[in-house]
């Protein structure tokens, strides 16, 4: 019996010795492991809190350092003003973005990020690890922005949209880049007209990095133009006796004349018919382009035009000069391209706005019919 007691005492002493060795090792290794995985702890934590949270994070390593679904798409996630870290963590679980709300909150507290989360709208994905998700919620400013260029805008209107776009490009820098032709686009005319790349900056919605430079933006717009300029469109221009450059010039006029896109092929047919007969195009938008910015109306497209406006001496004024103007007057979209490449067949030589305010037009074969279409 005494022997058994001695053996128990020896076992207890050995266990205490082992614990005396292991506990300090654990006390040292746990914080080191947490530091390796998650970085330094928040200076606001006490020594006891640092060790406790370090232990919790090490125990939940898989829940924090592995993504839930590496093939997952992105989704919107919004942090409300004043929302707690616990609430954010719980909603991340509900949206399937992280697996463990408690582990995520512990990570936020350990790192001090619970006090740094920023209210705002984020784009997150379950393909991110919870640690990556936490770090991405410190700045709601998206790294990419959507930049919209409307069909029919002239270069200056694109430039004017930049200050509120989220891109770090000033209008002046953009305009300077738009006057400098990149060397790697064979479709650009040489030399460029004085309007620079007007007509070749393809209108669309672009998702772009905020850090984009002006020259990079120009390159992207020209690349999209090149992608959309199919062999079919080029052949259509050629059948109308136009080069790509000439086709874009006429498309830029059609773009500005048409309010209803469905009328574009018919409007294009009028201009084709006039060109075939050696008639001047008599297009108001070309005069508007020649006039430039109207400070009183605060627009690049003066409306209405006066009789004096129609006399402005400019190569772009198609009331004074026959044929096409020396360059595009806007940046036309694909519908205008196709209208010029594949115009309607019509006998019309004239058109003018209908009197019902719809933006549509009345078409005429003769000048007398054209006059009769005038509004009372």
C-alpha positions as CSV (number, residue, x, y, z in Angstrom):
1,X,0.0,0.0,0.0
2,X,2.8,2.4,0.9
3,X,4.5,1.5,-2.3
4,X,1.4,2.4,-4.3
5,X,1.2,5.7,-2.5
6,X,4.9,6.4,-3.3
7,X,4.2,5.6,-7.0
8,X,1.3,8.0,-7.1
9,X,3.3,10.8,-5.4
10,X,6.1,10.2,-7.9
11,X,3.7,10.3,-10.8
12,X,2.2,13.6,-9.5
13,X,5.6,15.1,-9.1
14,X,6.6,14.1,-12.6
15,X,3.4,15.6,-14.0
16,X,4.1,18.8,-12.2
17,X,7.6,18.8,-13.6
18,X,6.2,18.3,-17.1
19,X,3.7,21.0,-16.6
20,X,6.3,23.3,-15.3
21,X,8.2,22.8,-18.5
22,X,5.1,22.8,-20.9
23,X,3.2,25.7,-19.5
24,X,6.0,28.3,-20.1
25,X,6.5,26.9,-23.5
26,X,2.8,27.3,-24.3
27,X,2.8,30.7,-22.8
28,X,5.6,31.7,-25.2
29,X,4.6,29.8,-28.3
30,X,0.9,30.8,-28.4
31,X,1.6,34.6,-28.7
32,X,4.4,33.9,-31.2
33,X,2.1,31.8,-33.4
34,X,-0.6,34.5,-33.2
35,X,2.0,37.1,-34.2
36,X,3.1,35.0,-37.1
37,X,-0.5,34.4,-38.4
38,X,-2.2,37.7,-37.6
39,X,0.4,40.3,-36.9
40,X,1.0,42.3,-33.6
41,X,-1.8,42.7,-31.1
42,X,-3.5,45.9,-30.3
43,X,-1.5,48.1,-27.8
44,X,-4.9,48.7,-26.0
45,X,-5.0,45.1,-24.8
46,X,-3.6,44.1,-21.4
47,X,-1.0,41.3,-21.2
48,X,-3.7,38.8,-20.1
49,X,-6.0,39.9,-22.9
50,X,-3.2,39.6,-25.5
51,X,-2.5,36.0,-24.4
52,X,-6.2,35.0,-24.2
53,X,-7.1,36.4,-27.6
54,X,-3.9,34.9,-29.1
55,X,-4.9,31.5,-27.8
56,X,-8.4,31.8,-29.2
57,X,-7.1,32.9,-32.6
58,X,-4.6,30.0,-32.7
59,X,-7.4,27.6,-31.9
60,X,-9.5,29.0,-34.7
61,X,-6.7,29.3,-37.3
62,X,-8.6,27.4,-40.0
63,X,-11.7,29.6,-39.5
64,X,-9.7,32.8,-40.1
65,X,-7.0,31.9,-42.6
66,X,-8.9,29.8,-45.2
67,X,-11.5,31.0,-47.7
68,X,-15.0,29.5,-47.5
69,X,-15.3,29.1,-51.3
70,X,-12.5,30.0,-53.7
71,X,-14.9,30.0,-56.7
72,X,-17.3,32.4,-55.1
73,X,-18.5,35.6,-56.9
74,X,-18.3,39.0,-55.3
75,X,-21.3,40.5,-53.5
76,X,-22.1,43.9,-51.9
77,X,-21.8,44.3,-48.1
78,X,-22.5,47.5,-46.3
79,X,-21.4,48.6,-42.8
80,X,-23.8,51.1,-41.2
81,X,-22.5,54.1,-39.4
82,X,-21.8,53.2,-35.8
83,X,-22.4,49.5,-36.3
84,X,-20.6,47.2,-33.8
85,X,-17.9,44.7,-34.8
86,X,-20.2,41.9,-33.4
87,X,-23.0,42.9,-35.7
88,X,-20.7,43.1,-38.7
89,X,-19.3,39.7,-37.9
90,X,-22.8,38.1,-37.6
91,X,-24.0,39.6,-40.9
92,X,-20.9,38.4,-42.7
93,X,-21.8,34.9,-41.5
94,X,-25.4,35.3,-42.6
95,X,-24.2,36.4,-46.1
96,X,-22.0,33.3,-46.4
97,X,-18.8,35.3,-46.4
98,X,-17.1,33.9,-43.2
99,X,-17.7,30.7,-41.2
100,X,-17.4,31.9,-37.6
101,X,-18.6,35.2,-36.2
102,X,-17.0,34.8,-32.8
103,X,-13.6,34.0,-34.2
104,X,-13.8,36.9,-36.6
105,X,-14.7,39.3,-33.8
106,X,-11.8,38.0,-31.7
107,X,-9.5,38.7,-34.6
108,X,-10.8,42.3,-34.9
109,X,-10.4,42.9,-31.2
110,X,-6.9,41.3,-31.1
111,X,-5.7,43.5,-33.9
112,X,-7.6,46.6,-32.9
113,X,-9.5,46.6,-36.2
114,X,-12.8,46.6,-34.3
115,X,-12.2,50.3,-33.7
116,X,-11.1,51.0,-37.3
117,X,-13.9,49.5,-39.4
118,X,-15.3,52.2,-41.8
119,X,-19.0,52.6,-42.6
120,X,-19.6,52.3,-46.3
121,X,-20.3,49.9,-49.1
122,X,-17.8,47.1,-49.9
123,X,-17.5,44.5,-52.6
124,X,-16.5,41.2,-50.8
125,X,-16.3,37.5,-51.7
126,X,-16.2,34.2,-49.9
127,X,-13.1,33.5,-52.0
128,X,-11.3,35.9,-49.6
129,X,-10.1,34.7,-46.2
130,X,-11.8,36.2,-43.2
131,X,-8.5,38.0,-42.4
132,X,-8.5,39.5,-45.9
133,X,-12.1,40.5,-45.6
134,X,-11.4,42.3,-42.3
135,X,-8.5,44.2,-43.8
136,X,-10.5,45.2,-46.8
137,X,-13.2,46.9,-44.6
138,X,-10.9,49.7,-43.5
139,X,-11.5,51.8,-46.6
140,X,-14.9,51.9,-48.3
141,X,-13.4,53.7,-51.3
142,X,-13.5,51.1,-54.2
143,X,-10.3,50.5,-56.1
144,X,-12.3,50.6,-59.4
145,X,-14.9,53.0,-60.7
146,X,-17.4,52.9,-63.4
147,X,-16.8,55.6,-66.0
148,X,-19.6,56.3,-68.5
149,X,-19.0,58.0,-71.9
150,X,-22.3,58.9,-73.6
151,X,-22.6,58.5,-77.4
152,X,-22.5,61.9,-79.0
153,X,-20.2,63.5,-76.4
154,X,-17.3,65.5,-77.8
155,X,-13.9,65.2,-76.2
156,X,-14.4,68.2,-73.9
157,X,-17.5,66.6,-72.5
158,X,-15.6,63.5,-71.6
159,X,-13.0,65.6,-69.9
160,X,-15.6,67.5,-68.0
161,X,-17.0,64.2,-66.5
162,X,-13.6,63.3,-65.1
163,X,-13.5,65.4,-61.9
164,X,-16.6,63.6,-60.5
165,X,-15.7,60.1,-61.9
166,X,-13.4,59.0,-59.1
167,X,-10.5,58.8,-61.6
168,X,-7.3,60.7,-60.8
169,X,-7.2,62.4,-64.1
170,X,-7.6,66.1,-64.6
171,X,-9.5,67.5,-67.7
172,X,-6.5,69.3,-69.0
173,X,-4.2,66.3,-68.8
174,X,-6.9,64.2,-70.6
175,X,-7.4,66.8,-73.3
176,X,-3.6,66.9,-73.9
177,X,-3.5,63.1,-74.2
178,X,-6.5,63.1,-76.6
179,X,-4.4,65.3,-78.9
180,X,-1.5,62.9,-79.0
181,X,-2.0,59.8,-81.2
182,X,-0.7,56.6,-79.8
183,X,1.5,54.8,-82.3
184,X,-0.1,51.3,-82.2
185,X,-3.5,52.0,-83.8
186,X,-3.4,51.7,-87.5
187,X,-7.1,52.9,-88.0
188,X,-6.2,56.4,-86.9
189,X,-5.8,58.9,-89.7
190,X,-2.3,60.4,-90.2
191,X,-2.0,63.2,-89.6
192,X,-4.8,63.6,-87.0
193,X,-7.2,66.6,-87.5
194,X,-6.8,69.5,-85.1
195,X,-9.6,67.9,-83.0
196,X,-7.2,65.0,-82.1
197,X,-8.9,61.7,-81.3
198,X,-12.4,63.1,-81.5
199,X,-14.6,60.4,-82.9
200,X,-12.4,57.5,-81.8
201,X,-13.1,57.5,-78.0
202,X,-15.7,54.7,-78.0
203,X,-18.7,55.5,-75.8
204,X,-19.5,52.9,-73.2
205,X,-19.4,52.2,-69.5
206,X,-15.9,51.2,-68.4
207,X,-14.8,49.7,-65.1
208,X,-11.4,51.2,-64.5
209,X,-8.8,51.4,-61.7
210,X,-8.7,54.7,-59.9
211,X,-5.0,55.0,-60.5
212,X,-5.4,54.9,-64.3
213,X,-3.3,57.6,-66.1
214,X,-4.7,59.7,-69.0
215,X,-2.7,57.9,-71.6
216,X,-3.8,54.5,-70.3
217,X,-7.5,55.7,-70.4
218,X,-7.0,56.9,-74.0
219,X,-5.5,53.5,-74.9
220,X,-8.5,51.6,-73.4
221,X,-11.0,53.7,-75.3
222,X,-9.1,53.2,-78.6
223,X,-8.8,49.5,-77.9
224,X,-12.6,49.3,-77.5
225,X,-13.1,51.2,-80.7
226,X,-10.8,48.7,-82.5
227,X,-12.7,45.8,-81.0
228,X,-16.1,47.1,-82.1
229,X,-14.9,48.1,-85.6
230,X,-15.7,44.8,-87.3
231,X,-14.9,43.8,-90.8
232,X,-18.6,44.0,-91.5
233,X,-18.8,47.7,-90.5
234,X,-15.7,48.5,-92.5
235,X,-17.1,46.7,-95.6
236,X,-20.3,48.7,-95.1
237,X,-18.4,52.0,-95.1
238,X,-16.5,50.9,-98.2
239,X,-19.7,50.1,-100.0
240,X,-20.9,53.6,-99.3
241,X,-17.6,55.0,-100.8
242,X,-16.2,55.9,-97.4
243,X,-13.0,55.1,-95.5
244,X,-13.3,54.3,-91.8
245,X,-12.3,57.9,-91.0
246,X,-15.0,59.3,-93.3
247,X,-17.5,56.8,-92.0
248,X,-16.9,57.9,-88.4
249,X,-17.1,61.6,-89.4
250,X,-20.6,61.0,-90.9
251,X,-21.6,58.7,-88.0
252,X,-20.7,61.5,-85.6
253,X,-23.1,63.8,-87.4
254,X,-25.9,61.2,-87.4
255,X,-25.3,60.6,-83.7
256,X,-25.9,64.3,-82.9
257,X,-28.9,64.7,-85.3
258,X,-30.9,61.7,-84.0
259,X,-32.9,61.7,-80.8
260,X,-34.6,58.4,-81.6
261,X,-32.0,55.8,-82.4
262,X,-34.5,54.0,-84.8
263,X,-34.3,57.0,-87.1
264,X,-30.5,56.8,-87.6
265,X,-30.6,54.7,-90.8
266,X,-33.1,57.1,-92.4
267,X,-31.1,60.2,-91.4
268,X,-27.9,58.6,-92.7
269,X,-29.7,57.9,-96.0
270,X,-30.5,61.7,-96.4
271,X,-26.8,62.5,-95.9
272,X,-25.7,59.8,-98.3
273,X,-28.2,61.1,-100.9
274,X,-27.0,64.7,-100.5
275,X,-23.3,63.7,-100.8
276,X,-24.1,61.7,-103.9
277,X,-25.7,64.8,-105.5
278,X,-22.9,67.1,-104.5
279,X,-25.2,69.0,-102.1
280,X,-24.0,70.5,-98.8
281,X,-25.0,68.5,-95.7
282,X,-26.6,71.6,-94.0
283,X,-26.3,70.0,-90.6
284,X,-26.9,72.0,-87.5
285,X,-24.6,69.9,-85.2
286,X,-21.6,70.7,-87.4
287,X,-22.3,74.5,-86.8
288,X,-22.7,73.8,-83.1
289,X,-19.3,72.0,-83.1
290,X,-17.7,75.0,-84.9
291,X,-19.2,77.5,-82.3
292,X,-17.8,75.5,-79.4
293,X,-18.8,76.2,-75.8
294,X,-21.7,78.5,-75.2
295,X,-20.9,80.2,-71.9
296,X,-24.4,81.7,-71.6
297,X,-26.2,78.4,-72.1
298,X,-23.4,76.5,-70.4
299,X,-23.3,73.8,-73.2
300,X,-21.1,72.8,-76.1
301,X,-24.2,72.5,-78.3
302,X,-25.8,75.9,-78.8
303,X,-29.5,75.6,-79.3
304,X,-31.3,77.2,-81.0
305,X,-28.9,78.4,-83.7
306,X,-29.3,81.9,-85.1
307,X,-29.0,82.9,-88.8
308,X,-25.7,84.6,-87.8
309,X,-24.5,81.3,-86.3
310,X,-25.1,79.5,-89.6
311,X,-22.6,82.0,-91.2
312,X,-19.7,81.1,-88.9
313,X,-16.6,80.7,-91.1
314,X,-15.3,77.2,-90.2
315,X,-14.4,74.2,-92.2
316,X,-16.9,72.3,-89.9
317,X,-19.8,74.5,-91.1
318,X,-21.6,72.3,-93.6
319,X,-24.0,75.1,-94.4
320,X,-21.0,76.9,-96.0
321,X,-18.7,74.1,-97.2
322,X,-19.6,71.0,-99.3
323,X,-18.7,67.5,-98.4
324,X,-17.7,66.1,-95.0
325,X,-16.1,68.3,-92.3
326,X,-12.4,67.8,-91.6
327,X,-13.0,65.5,-88.7
328,X,-15.7,63.9,-86.4
329,X,-17.8,66.3,-84.3
330,X,-18.6,63.8,-81.6
331,X,-17.8,60.3,-80.4
332,X,-20.5,58.2,-82.0
333,X,-21.8,54.8,-80.8
334,X,-22.3,51.5,-82.7
335,X,-25.8,52.3,-83.7
336,X,-24.6,55.4,-85.6
337,X,-21.8,53.4,-87.2
338,X,-24.2,50.8,-88.5
339,X,-26.6,53.5,-89.7
340,X,-23.9,55.0,-91.9
341,X,-22.6,51.6,-93.0
342,X,-26.1,50.2,-93.7
343,X,-28.4,53.2,-94.3
344,X,-32.0,52.9,-95.2
345,X,-32.9,53.2,-98.9
346,X,-34.9,56.4,-99.3
347,X,-35.5,59.2,-101.8
348,X,-35.2,61.8,-99.1
349,X,-32.9,64.9,-99.3
350,X,-34.3,66.8,-96.3
351,X,-35.4,66.3,-92.7
352,X,-36.4,68.5,-89.9
353,X,-37.7,68.1,-86.3
354,X,-41.4,67.2,-86.0
355,X,-43.6,69.7,-84.3
356,X,-44.9,67.4,-81.5
357,X,-41.8,67.7,-79.3
358,X,-41.1,64.0,-79.7
359,X,-37.6,64.5,-81.0
360,X,-38.5,62.6,-84.2
361,X,-38.2,64.0,-87.7
362,X,-40.3,64.6,-90.8
363,X,-38.5,63.7,-94.1
364,X,-39.0,65.3,-97.5
365,X,-38.0,64.6,-101.1
366,X,-38.0,68.3,-102.2
367,X,-37.3,71.6,-100.7
368,X,-40.9,72.6,-101.1
369,X,-42.0,69.6,-99.0
370,X,-39.3,70.4,-96.5
371,X,-40.7,73.9,-96.1
372,X,-44.2,72.5,-95.7
373,X,-42.9,70.4,-92.8
374,X,-42.1,73.5,-90.8
375,X,-43.9,74.2,-87.6
376,X,-46.7,76.8,-87.7
